[in-house]
Amino acid sequence: MTPQASPPLTDLERDALAELSNIAMARAANSLRQMVKHQVLLSVPSVDILSKDDAAQIISRPDSPSLVAVRQDFSGPFSGRALLIFPESNSLELVRAVVGHELPLEDVGSLEDEALAETGNIILNSWVATLANLLKQGLQMSLPVVIRGDSRHMLRGEESQTLVLFLHIRFEISTRNIQGFVALLMDIPSIDSLRSLLADFIKNLTR
């Protein structure tokens, strides 16, 4: 464990976050389904708190070093930066699913950032808003921005944002299987606040 790492999630915290995440992804899938007019499945196989170095190693792919992400900052009782991250090859598949596979490649390219920003906005807003609502808190979100680069560039946030709440997600849109990641960069006080709110959430569930 690095000096910047947080204590690992307990089984209860991981289960609670997985439950919150699956609720959020179900809502995001419903919104995306209305946009793309196809069946959309979003699943969250894993949730954990990692250091930025560990998260960067997970999202870095030797065969696909170029990544694309949609970034939105959020603030409230806990604050940070939310990222929806894909290998660049996967992002084009996602765009084609969103804007229509019948479009030629050059047209898809011109619409890529717009489609990515809209998709990222739906997923990140749904995830953060669901988390905030179920924890009975309010969070504000910035407008989405599309960024490109390697794994370390993706996770470059404020110096104090040393920890990552990290979700590995899987999309299935129109028979396309697209792998991606949601990363929430937060500082230690924000992680502590989130864990405190999770403790209250778990306590209410077990009453």
N, C-alpha and C positions, 0 to 999 in steps of 0.2 A: 504494500500500500504506500503510495507516495505521501509526502507531507501535506499535500493539498487535498488529499482524498477525504471524503466523508465516511463515517461508519457505514458499512453496507446496509442495504435495506433489510429489514426483518422480513420473515415470511408473511406476517400480517400486512406490513406496509406494501410489499410487492403484490400480494393478492388484492389489496384495496386499490392500488394504482392500476393493476391490470383490469379490474372491474370498471373503474372510472374510464379507462382508456377504451375499453370495448364499447361502453355506452357512447362515448364521444365518436368513435369510428363508425358506429351504426348510424348516428345522426349525420355524420359527414357523408357516408355512403348514400343515404337517402337524398341529400342535397345534390350530390354528384349524379345520381341516377336521373334526377329531373333535368340536369343540364345535358348529359350525354345521350339520354334516351336509351340506355342499355342497362342491363343488370350490373351492379357494382358491389363487390365484396371487399371489405377492408378488415384485415385481422391484425392483431398485435401479439406476436408470439412471445415477446419478452420485454420487460421493463427493468431498468436498474439505474443507480446513480454511479457515474464513472468520473474519473479525471478526464480532462480534455485530451491528454496524450492517449489514454486507453480508448476513448471514443474515436479519435482520429485513426487509430490502427484498425478499428472495426470497419470504418467506412472506406478506408483506402483499399483500392483494388489494383494489383499490379497490371492486370489486363485492361483496366479502364481507369487510369489515374485522374481523368478530367471529370469533375462533378458539377452538378447544377443544383442550386438550392433556392428556395423561396424563404425570405427572412422577414420576420415581423417582431418588433419589440413589444413587450407588455409590461405594465406597471400596476401596482396595487399593494395588497398586504404582502405579496412576494412579487418580485420583478425579475426581468431578464430578457433573453432573446430566444425566440422560437424559430426553428429551422426545419423545413421539409427538404430532405436531401436525396438526390438520385445520382447514379452513374449517368453520364451524359447520354449513353446509348439508350438507357431506359427512359430518359426524359422525352426523347423523340417518340417512343412508343406511346407514352402517356399523352403527349400532345395529339398524336394521330387518333387516339381513342376519344379525346375530348372534342377535337374540331372536325373529325370525320376522316376515316381512312381513305376515302375516295379522293382526297386532295393530293395533287402532285407534291413531291418532296420540296420543291422550291417555295411553294405556297405555305406548306406547313412550317418551313423555316421562318418565314416572315411573321407568322402568327405565334411562334413558339413562346416568346416572353409573355405575351398577353394571356395565352392559355395556361402557362405555368403559374403566373401570378394569380389567376382566377382560381385554379385548382388548389394552389397552396393556401390561398385566403380561406377557402371553404374548409380545408382540413385543419389548418392551424387555429382558425377562429373557433371551429367546432370543438377541438381538443381543449384549448385554453378556456373557452366559455363554459364547457361542460364541467371541467375541473373546478372552475370558480363557482359555478352555480351549486354543484353538489357539496362543495365545502362552505357554501353560504357566504361567498365573498364576491366582490366586484373587481374586475380587471379591465384595463383599457389597452387596446391594441393599435399599433401603428399601421399604416398602409403597407402592403406587400412590396418587396423589392426582390428582383431576380439577380442572383450572383453566380459567378463561375470561378472555378479554381480547383486546387487540390484539397485534400482533407484538412490540412492545417489552416488553410485560408478560410474554409467553411466555418471552422470553429473559433475563428479569431473574434473575440468579443472584448468587453471591457476587461482591464487587467484583473479586476476583482472577481470576474466571472470565471472561477476556476473549476467549477463542477458542472456536469452535464446530466440532466435527467433524460435518459436515452431509451427510445422505443424503436424496435425493429418491426416494421409494418409490411404487410403484403397486400397488393392490389390485385384484383381480378376484374378487368373491364373488357367486355366483349371478347372473352376468351384469352385476353392478354394477361400474362402473369408478370407483374411489375414489382420489383423489390425496392424498398426505400427505407428511409429512417426519419424519425422525428426527434430532434434534439432540442432541449430547453437548457440554454446556458444560464446559470445562476451563481450568485455569490453565496458564501456560506450562511450569512444571516437569512437569505431568502430560502435556501434549502431547509434551514432549521425551522423557519416559519411554516413552510409547506409540511414538514414532518409533524409539527405541532397540530396543524389543521387536520392532517390525516389521522392522528391519534384520536381527535374528537370525533371524526367521521366513523372510525372503527368502533369507538365506544358506543356511539348511537346505534350502530348496526347490531351490536351484541346485547343491547338492552332487551 
